[in-house]
Amino acid sequence: SFPELFEKKNYELRIAGGAVRDLLSGVTPQDIDFATTATPAEMKDMFTAAGVRLINNKGEKHGTITARLHEQNFEITTLRIDVVTDGRHAEVEFTTDWHKDAERRDLTVNSMFLGLDGTLYDFFNGYEDLKNKKIRFVGKATERIQEDYLRILRYFRFYGRIAEKPGDHEPNTLQAIKENAKGLAGISGERIWVELKKILLGNHVSHLVQLMYELDIAQYIGLPLDGNLEEFARVTKNIQNLSPKPMTVLTSLFKGKDDVTNLDLRLKISKEEKKLGFFLVKHRQELTKAQGPEPLRPYQDFLMDSREANTNSKILELLKYQGEEELLRAMQEWTVPSFPVSGHDLRKMGVSSGKEIGTALQQLREEWKRSGYHMDKEELLSCLKK
């Protein structure tokens, strides 16, 4: 096993960062990252000699080697100190000092190491914070944020993942965030969108987005200056257990399609996400359930009349937005019926000109729609005879 390789050479190897946090919270980590006192060059020599495959992930200049073992990738990073930081990325130098490496990490809950013998190395009270569900920066918040302004959003993301209740922040942390919010203007849209999407699907999202406005962050990350926070609070409450897409949650903040366009300009969201935003802004008010025995009919009719791809998934997101849990389930189970009559059937009945066939099909389609898509071929053709 690869830990033995390190041991043989007297290099220290520990599990690092997020994986430690997850293991201590009883969550299975998505991936396990390791930290070591070995330099990238030493690791390469050692792995090559042992016949372990290395994957080139270009991480080497900041100290990360990716080894492929038992069908799994392991990222192993040399302990490091950030020498120069510009708020976006760092120049690093390698160290063998675990404390120094922990010191440059963002949050206390992400700054712990776990020895393979089960020893916890925790220089900044991360385990206490994790047990008390506290989110704190390592050392001085201002310094950590200025090393990489994206850490402001990481603070919110982990708050939404770990904190028990909204509003449990240290005043000086919020102060540091407010004073440095402007730094987010220099961070690429793609990086911001990755964090923002996770925040939108986490807990306390209404509280956190409101905080983004209070701390002057919203304007730098593509959110509208006059976001509709009441609607956002209402929708995020309705949608909690419906697994919405991040865009569905975010759209409740928007007043019109310009808000979607501006978000896209700043964050470069995907075409799908943009279309979904436009769709929800356009239809959230008037495409609603029918009174009476067939509440789903307006959605079904819309879908049947639609000429676009993916309308079905957009309608499901609209139902989530509207908090219509029952209808959502019904719509998920509904299979789109196919129109039973073809031009061929009409020719058999003696309708010959293409134009007449087109008109007749259109009329029969309307009949079929009025019947709730229940009429079969025979019934429809007998309509035509009349």
DOKE-849155 format. One record per residue (C-alpha): x, y, z; residue number from 1. Coordinates in Angstrom, 1 decimal. Layout:
REM residues N
<atom <X; Y; Z>; NUM>
...
//
This chain:
REM residues 386
<atom <0.0; 0.0; 0.0>; 1>
<atom <1.3; 3.5; -0.7>; 2>
<atom <1.5; 4.6; 3.0>; 3>
<atom <4.2; 2.0; 3.5>; 4>
<atom <6.3; 3.6; 0.7>; 5>
<atom <6.2; 6.9; 2.7>; 6>
<atom <7.0; 5.1; 5.9>; 7>
<atom <10.0; 3.3; 4.5>; 8>
<atom <11.5; 6.7; 3.4>; 9>
<atom <10.6; 8.4; 6.7>; 10>
<atom <8.2; 10.9; 5.0>; 11>
<atom <5.2; 11.8; 7.1>; 12>
<atom <1.8; 11.3; 5.5>; 13>
<atom <-1.6; 12.4; 6.8>; 14>
<atom <-5.1; 12.9; 5.6>; 15>
<atom <-5.8; 16.6; 5.2>; 16>
<atom <-8.5; 19.2; 5.0>; 17>
<atom <-12.1; 18.5; 4.0>; 18>
<atom <-11.7; 14.7; 4.3>; 19>
<atom <-10.8; 15.0; 7.9>; 20>
<atom <-13.8; 17.3; 8.5>; 21>
<atom <-16.1; 14.8; 6.9>; 22>
<atom <-14.7; 11.8; 8.7>; 23>
<atom <-15.1; 13.6; 12.0>; 24>
<atom <-18.7; 14.5; 11.2>; 25>
<atom <-19.5; 11.0; 10.2>; 26>
<atom <-19.9; 11.8; 6.5>; 27>
<atom <-18.2; 9.7; 3.9>; 28>
<atom <-15.7; 12.0; 2.2>; 29>
<atom <-16.0; 12.4; -1.6>; 30>
<atom <-12.3; 12.2; -2.0>; 31>
<atom <-9.5; 11.8; 0.4>; 32>
<atom <-6.6; 14.2; 0.0>; 33>
<atom <-3.2; 13.6; 1.7>; 34>
<atom <-0.5; 16.0; 2.8>; 35>
<atom <3.1; 15.0; 3.2>; 36>
<atom <6.6; 16.2; 4.1>; 37>
<atom <7.9; 14.7; 0.9>; 38>
<atom <8.5; 17.1; -2.0>; 39>
<atom <6.9; 16.5; -5.4>; 40>
<atom <10.3; 15.4; -6.8>; 41>
<atom <10.8; 12.9; -3.9>; 42>
<atom <7.3; 11.6; -4.4>; 43>
<atom <7.8; 11.1; -8.1>; 44>
<atom <11.1; 9.2; -7.6>; 45>
<atom <9.5; 7.0; -4.9>; 46>
<atom <6.3; 6.2; -6.9>; 47>
<atom <8.2; 5.6; -10.2>; 48>
<atom <10.6; 3.2; -8.4>; 49>
<atom <7.6; 1.4; -6.9>; 50>
<atom <5.8; 1.2; -10.3>; 51>
<atom <2.9; 3.3; -9.2>; 52>
<atom <1.2; 5.2; -12.0>; 53>
<atom <1.2; 9.0; -11.8>; 54>
<atom <-1.4; 11.1; -13.4>; 55>
<atom <-0.4; 14.4; -14.8>; 56>
<atom <-2.8; 16.9; -13.4>; 57>
<atom <-0.5; 19.9; -13.7>; 58>
<atom <-0.8; 20.3; -9.9>; 59>
<atom <2.9; 19.9; -9.5>; 60>
<atom <4.0; 23.5; -9.4>; 61>
<atom <1.9; 24.0; -6.2>; 62>
<atom <3.0; 20.7; -4.8>; 63>
<atom <0.3; 18.2; -5.7>; 64>
<atom <1.1; 14.7; -7.2>; 65>
<atom <-1.8; 12.5; -8.2>; 66>
<atom <-1.2; 8.7; -7.9>; 67>
<atom <-3.5; 6.1; -9.4>; 68>
<atom <-3.9; 3.0; -7.2>; 69>
<atom <-6.6; 0.4; -7.1>; 70>
<atom <-8.8; 2.2; -9.6>; 71>
<atom <-8.7; 5.3; -7.5>; 72>
<atom <-6.9; 8.7; -7.7>; 73>
<atom <-5.1; 9.9; -4.7>; 74>
<atom <-4.0; 13.5; -4.4>; 75>
<atom <-0.9; 14.0; -2.2>; 76>
<atom <0.3; 17.5; -1.6>; 77>
<atom <3.5; 18.7; -0.1>; 78>
<atom <3.2; 20.9; 3.0>; 79>
<atom <3.6; 24.5; 1.9>; 80>
<atom <3.7; 28.1; 2.8>; 81>
<atom <2.1; 30.8; 0.6>; 82>
<atom <4.8; 33.3; -0.1>; 83>
<atom <3.0; 35.8; -2.3>; 84>
<atom <-0.7; 36.0; -2.7>; 85>
<atom <-2.7; 38.4; -4.9>; 86>
<atom <-6.2; 37.6; -3.7>; 87>
<atom <-6.6; 35.0; -6.5>; 88>
<atom <-3.7; 32.6; -6.4>; 89>
<atom <-0.5; 32.0; -4.4>; 90>
<atom <3.1; 31.4; -5.0>; 91>
<atom <4.2; 28.6; -2.7>; 92>
<atom <7.3; 27.3; -1.1>; 93>
<atom <7.5; 23.8; 0.4>; 94>
<atom <8.0; 23.1; 4.2>; 95>
<atom <8.0; 20.2; 6.6>; 96>
<atom <6.1; 22.2; 9.2>; 97>
<atom <2.5; 21.0; 9.6>; 98>
<atom <1.5; 24.0; 11.7>; 99>
<atom <2.6; 26.4; 9.0>; 100>
<atom <0.6; 24.4; 6.4>; 101>
<atom <-2.5; 24.4; 8.6>; 102>
<atom <-2.1; 28.2; 9.1>; 103>
<atom <-2.6; 29.0; 5.4>; 104>
<atom <-5.9; 27.0; 5.1>; 105>
<atom <-9.2; 28.9; 5.1>; 106>
<atom <-11.5; 27.7; 7.9>; 107>
<atom <-10.6; 26.0; 11.2>; 108>
<atom <-12.8; 23.0; 10.3>; 109>
<atom <-10.8; 22.6; 7.1>; 110>
<atom <-7.4; 22.9; 8.7>; 111>
<atom <-7.0; 19.6; 10.5>; 112>
<atom <-4.8; 16.6; 9.7>; 113>
<atom <-5.5; 13.0; 10.6>; 114>
<atom <-2.6; 10.5; 11.0>; 115>
<atom <-3.1; 7.1; 9.5>; 116>
<atom <-2.9; 5.8; 13.1>; 117>
<atom <-5.9; 7.9; 14.0>; 118>
<atom <-4.0; 10.8; 15.7>; 119>
<atom <-5.8; 14.1; 15.1>; 120>
<atom <-3.5; 17.1; 14.5>; 121>
<atom <-5.6; 20.2; 15.1>; 122>
<atom <-3.7; 23.4; 15.5>; 123>
<atom <-6.6; 25.9; 15.4>; 124>
<atom <-9.4; 24.3; 17.4>; 125>
<atom <-11.1; 22.9; 14.3>; 126>
<atom <-12.5; 19.9; 16.1>; 127>
<atom <-14.1; 22.1; 18.9>; 128>
<atom <-15.6; 24.3; 16.2>; 129>
<atom <-16.9; 21.4; 14.3>; 130>
<atom <-18.6; 19.9; 17.4>; 131>
<atom <-20.0; 23.3; 18.2>; 132>
<atom <-21.0; 23.9; 14.6>; 133>
<atom <-19.0; 27.1; 14.4>; 134>
<atom <-17.5; 28.4; 11.2>; 135>
<atom <-14.4; 30.5; 11.8>; 136>
<atom <-11.4; 31.6; 9.7>; 137>
<atom <-8.0; 30.3; 10.7>; 138>
<atom <-6.2; 33.2; 12.4>; 139>
<atom <-7.2; 36.7; 11.3>; 140>
<atom <-10.3; 36.7; 9.0>; 141>
<atom <-9.0; 39.7; 7.1>; 142>
<atom <-5.7; 38.0; 6.2>; 143>
<atom <-7.3; 34.8; 5.1>; 144>
<atom <-9.8; 36.6; 2.9>; 145>
<atom <-7.1; 38.8; 1.3>; 146>
<atom <-5.2; 35.7; 0.3>; 147>
<atom <-8.1; 34.6; -1.8>; 148>
<atom <-11.3; 36.6; -1.9>; 149>
<atom <-13.3; 33.5; -2.9>; 150>
<atom <-13.0; 32.5; 0.7>; 151>
<atom <-15.8; 34.9; 1.5>; 152>
<atom <-18.2; 32.6; -0.4>; 153>
<atom <-16.5; 29.5; 1.0>; 154>
<atom <-17.3; 30.9; 4.4>; 155>
<atom <-21.0; 31.0; 3.4>; 156>
<atom <-21.0; 27.6; 1.8>; 157>
<atom <-19.6; 25.9; 5.0>; 158>
<atom <-21.9; 27.9; 7.2>; 159>
<atom <-24.8; 26.5; 5.2>; 160>
<atom <-23.4; 23.0; 5.6>; 161>
<atom <-22.4; 23.0; 9.2>; 162>
<atom <-24.0; 25.8; 11.3>; 163>
<atom <-27.1; 24.8; 13.3>; 164>
<atom <-29.1; 28.0; 12.9>; 165>
<atom <-29.0; 31.2; 10.9>; 166>
<atom <-27.4; 34.3; 12.4>; 167>
<atom <-24.7; 32.7; 14.4>; 168>
<atom <-21.7; 34.6; 13.1>; 169>
<atom <-18.8; 36.4; 14.8>; 170>
<atom <-19.2; 40.1; 14.3>; 171>
<atom <-15.6; 40.6; 13.4>; 172>
<atom <-15.9; 38.0; 10.7>; 173>
<atom <-18.8; 39.8; 9.1>; 174>
<atom <-16.9; 43.0; 9.4>; 175>
<atom <-13.9; 41.5; 7.6>; 176>
<atom <-16.2; 40.2; 4.9>; 177>
<atom <-17.8; 43.5; 4.4>; 178>
<atom <-14.6; 45.4; 4.2>; 179>
<atom <-13.2; 43.0; 1.6>; 180>
<atom <-16.3; 42.3; -0.4>; 181>
<atom <-15.0; 44.4; -3.3>; 182>
<atom <-12.2; 41.9; -3.8>; 183>
<atom <-14.7; 39.5; -5.3>; 184>
<atom <-14.9; 41.8; -8.3>; 185>
<atom <-11.5; 40.3; -9.3>; 186>
<atom <-12.5; 36.7; -9.1>; 187>
<atom <-13.5; 34.8; -12.2>; 188>
<atom <-17.2; 34.2; -12.7>; 189>
<atom <-16.7; 30.5; -13.1>; 190>
<atom <-15.1; 30.1; -9.7>; 191>
<atom <-17.9; 32.2; -8.1>; 192>
<atom <-20.7; 30.2; -9.8>; 193>
<atom <-19.2; 26.9; -8.4>; 194>
<atom <-19.4; 28.2; -4.9>; 195>
<atom <-22.7; 30.0; -5.3>; 196>
<atom <-24.5; 26.9; -6.6>; 197>
<atom <-23.4; 25.0; -3.5>; 198>
<atom <-24.7; 27.8; -1.3>; 199>
<atom <-28.1; 27.8; -3.1>; 200>
<atom <-28.6; 24.1; -2.4>; 201>
<atom <-27.4; 24.2; 1.3>; 202>
<atom <-29.1; 25.2; 4.5>; 203>
<atom <-29.9; 28.7; 5.7>; 204>
<atom <-29.8; 29.9; 2.1>; 205>
<atom <-32.3; 32.7; 2.6>; 206>
<atom <-30.3; 34.0; 5.5>; 207>
<atom <-27.0; 33.8; 3.7>; 208>
<atom <-28.3; 35.6; 0.5>; 209>
<atom <-29.8; 38.3; 2.7>; 210>
<atom <-26.4; 38.6; 4.3>; 211>
<atom <-24.8; 39.0; 0.9>; 212>
<atom <-26.9; 42.0; 0.4>; 213>
<atom <-26.2; 43.4; 3.8>; 214>
<atom <-22.5; 43.0; 3.4>; 215>
<atom <-22.4; 44.5; -0.1>; 216>
<atom <-21.3; 41.3; -1.8>; 217>
<atom <-24.3; 40.9; -4.1>; 218>
<atom <-23.2; 43.5; -6.7>; 219>
<atom <-19.8; 41.9; -7.2>; 220>
<atom <-21.1; 38.4; -7.9>; 221>
<atom <-23.7; 39.3; -10.6>; 222>
<atom <-26.8; 39.5; -8.3>; 223>
<atom <-29.3; 42.3; -9.0>; 224>
<atom <-29.0; 45.3; -6.8>; 225>
<atom <-32.7; 45.2; -5.9>; 226>
<atom <-33.1; 41.5; -5.5>; 227>
<atom <-36.5; 40.3; -4.4>; 228>
<atom <-35.6; 39.0; -0.9>; 229>
<atom <-39.2; 38.4; 0.1>; 230>
<atom <-39.9; 36.1; -2.8>; 231>
<atom <-36.5; 34.4; -2.3>; 232>
<atom <-37.4; 33.7; 1.4>; 233>
<atom <-40.8; 32.4; 0.4>; 234>
<atom <-39.5; 30.1; -2.4>; 235>
<atom <-36.6; 28.7; -0.5>; 236>
<atom <-39.0; 27.7; 2.2>; 237>
<atom <-41.3; 25.9; -0.2>; 238>
<atom <-38.5; 24.2; -2.2>; 239>
<atom <-36.4; 22.7; 0.6>; 240>
<atom <-37.0; 19.0; 0.0>; 241>
<atom <-37.8; 19.1; -3.7>; 242>
<atom <-34.1; 18.9; -5.0>; 243>
<atom <-34.3; 22.0; -7.2>; 244>
<atom <-31.6; 23.1; -9.6>; 245>
<atom <-29.5; 26.0; -8.2>; 246>
<atom <-30.9; 28.2; -11.0>; 247>
<atom <-34.5; 27.5; -9.9>; 248>
<atom <-33.7; 28.7; -6.4>; 249>
<atom <-31.8; 31.8; -7.6>; 250>
<atom <-34.4; 32.9; -10.0>; 251>
<atom <-36.8; 33.7; -7.2>; 252>
<atom <-34.5; 36.7; -6.5>; 253>
<atom <-34.9; 38.0; -10.0>; 254>
<atom <-37.6; 40.5; -11.1>; 255>
<atom <-37.1; 40.1; -14.8>; 256>
<atom <-35.1; 38.6; -17.6>; 257>
<atom <-32.4; 41.3; -17.5>; 258>
<atom <-31.4; 39.9; -14.1>; 259>
<atom <-30.8; 36.6; -15.8>; 260>
<atom <-28.8; 38.3; -18.6>; 261>
<atom <-26.6; 40.2; -16.1>; 262>
<atom <-26.0; 37.1; -14.0>; 263>
<atom <-24.8; 35.3; -17.2>; 264>
<atom <-22.5; 38.2; -18.1>; 265>
<atom <-20.8; 38.0; -14.7>; 266>
<atom <-20.8; 34.3; -14.1>; 267>
<atom <-20.9; 32.7; -17.5>; 268>
<atom <-23.6; 30.2; -16.6>; 269>
<atom <-24.5; 27.4; -18.9>; 270>
<atom <-27.0; 27.7; -21.8>; 271>
<atom <-29.3; 25.4; -20.0>; 272>
<atom <-29.2; 27.4; -16.8>; 273>
<atom <-29.8; 30.6; -18.7>; 274>
<atom <-32.8; 29.2; -20.6>; 275>
<atom <-34.2; 27.8; -17.3>; 276>
<atom <-33.9; 31.3; -15.7>; 277>
<atom <-35.7; 32.9; -18.7>; 278>
<atom <-38.4; 30.3; -18.6>; 279>
<atom <-39.1; 30.7; -14.9>; 280>
<atom <-39.1; 34.5; -15.0>; 281>
<atom <-41.6; 34.4; -17.9>; 282>
<atom <-44.0; 31.7; -16.7>; 283>
<atom <-43.9; 31.6; -12.9>; 284>
<atom <-46.9; 33.8; -12.5>; 285>
<atom <-49.4; 32.8; -15.3>; 286>
<atom <-48.6; 29.1; -15.8>; 287>
<atom <-50.3; 27.8; -12.6>; 288>
<atom <-52.5; 24.9; -11.7>; 289>
<atom <-56.1; 24.8; -12.9>; 290>
<atom <-59.0; 24.8; -10.4>; 291>
<atom <-61.1; 21.7; -10.5>; 292>
<atom <-60.4; 18.0; -11.1>; 293>
<atom <-57.5; 18.4; -13.5>; 294>
<atom <-55.0; 20.8; -11.9>; 295>
<atom <-52.1; 19.6; -14.1>; 296>
<atom <-53.9; 20.4; -17.4>; 297>
<atom <-52.2; 23.8; -18.0>; 298>
<atom <-48.8; 22.3; -17.6>; 299>
<atom <-49.6; 19.3; -19.8>; 300>
<atom <-51.1; 21.6; -22.5>; 301>
<atom <-48.0; 23.8; -22.3>; 302>
<atom <-45.8; 20.8; -22.7>; 303>
<atom <-47.8; 19.4; -25.6>; 304>
<atom <-47.8; 22.7; -27.5>; 305>
<atom <-44.1; 23.3; -26.9>; 306>
<atom <-41.7; 23.0; -29.8>; 307>
<atom <-38.6; 23.2; -27.6>; 308>
<atom <-36.4; 20.5; -26.2>; 309>
<atom <-36.3; 20.0; -22.4>; 310>
<atom <-39.6; 21.7; -21.8>; 311>
<atom <-40.5; 18.8; -19.5>; 312>
<atom <-37.6; 19.4; -17.1>; 313>
<atom <-38.3; 23.1; -17.1>; 314>
<atom <-41.9; 22.5; -16.1>; 315>
<atom <-40.8; 20.3; -13.3>; 316>
<atom <-38.5; 23.1; -12.0>; 317>
<atom <-41.4; 25.5; -12.3>; 318>
<atom <-43.6; 23.2; -10.1>; 319>
<atom <-40.7; 23.1; -7.5>; 320>
<atom <-40.5; 26.9; -7.6>; 321>
<atom <-44.2; 27.1; -7.0>; 322>
<atom <-43.9; 24.6; -4.2>; 323>
<atom <-46.4; 22.2; -5.8>; 324>
<atom <-45.2; 19.0; -4.3>; 325>
<atom <-48.2; 16.8; -5.2>; 326>
<atom <-48.4; 18.1; -8.8>; 327>
<atom <-44.6; 17.7; -9.2>; 328>
<atom <-45.0; 14.0; -8.4>; 329>
<atom <-48.0; 13.6; -10.7>; 330>
<atom <-46.1; 15.4; -13.5>; 331>
<atom <-43.1; 13.2; -13.0>; 332>
<atom <-45.3; 10.1; -13.5>; 333>
<atom <-47.2; 11.4; -16.5>; 334>
<atom <-46.0; 10.1; -19.8>; 335>
<atom <-46.4; 12.3; -22.8>; 336>
<atom <-49.1; 10.7; -25.0>; 337>
<atom <-48.5; 10.6; -28.7>; 338>
<atom <-51.1; 11.9; -31.2>; 339>
<atom <-52.8; 8.8; -32.6>; 340>
<atom <-53.7; 10.1; -36.1>; 341>
<atom <-51.3; 10.4; -39.1>; 342>
<atom <-51.6; 11.8; -42.5>; 343>
<atom <-51.6; 8.3; -43.8>; 344>
<atom <-54.9; 7.6; -41.9>; 345>
<atom <-56.5; 10.6; -43.6>; 346>
<atom <-55.4; 9.6; -47.0>; 347>
<atom <-57.1; 6.2; -46.5>; 348>
<atom <-60.3; 8.1; -45.8>; 349>
<atom <-60.0; 9.9; -49.1>; 350>
<atom <-58.5; 13.3; -48.0>; 351>
<atom <-56.0; 13.8; -50.8>; 352>
<atom <-54.6; 17.3; -50.9>; 353>
<atom <-51.7; 18.1; -48.5>; 354>
<atom <-53.2; 21.3; -47.5>; 355>
<atom <-56.5; 19.7; -46.4>; 356>
<atom <-54.6; 17.0; -44.5>; 357>
<atom <-52.6; 19.7; -42.7>; 358>
<atom <-55.8; 21.5; -41.7>; 359>
<atom <-57.6; 18.3; -40.7>; 360>
<atom <-54.7; 17.2; -38.5>; 361>
<atom <-54.6; 20.6; -36.8>; 362>
<atom <-58.3; 20.4; -36.0>; 363>
<atom <-58.1; 16.8; -34.7>; 364>
<atom <-55.2; 17.8; -32.5>; 365>
<atom <-57.3; 20.5; -31.0>; 366>
<atom <-60.1; 18.0; -30.3>; 367>
<atom <-57.7; 15.5; -28.8>; 368>
<atom <-56.2; 18.3; -26.6>; 369>
<atom <-59.7; 19.2; -25.4>; 370>
<atom <-60.4; 15.6; -24.5>; 371>
<atom <-57.4; 15.7; -22.2>; 372>
<atom <-55.4; 13.6; -24.8>; 373>
<atom <-57.8; 10.7; -24.1>; 374>
<atom <-59.5; 10.2; -27.5>; 375>
<atom <-58.2; 7.3; -29.6>; 376>
<atom <-57.8; 7.0; -33.3>; 377>
<atom <-61.3; 5.7; -33.9>; 378>
<atom <-63.0; 8.5; -32.0>; 379>
<atom <-60.9; 11.2; -33.6>; 380>
<atom <-61.5; 9.9; -37.2>; 381>
<atom <-65.3; 9.7; -36.5>; 382>
<atom <-65.1; 13.4; -35.5>; 383>
<atom <-63.7; 14.0; -39.0>; 384>
<atom <-66.6; 12.2; -40.7>; 385>
<atom <-69.0; 14.5; -39.0>; 386>
//
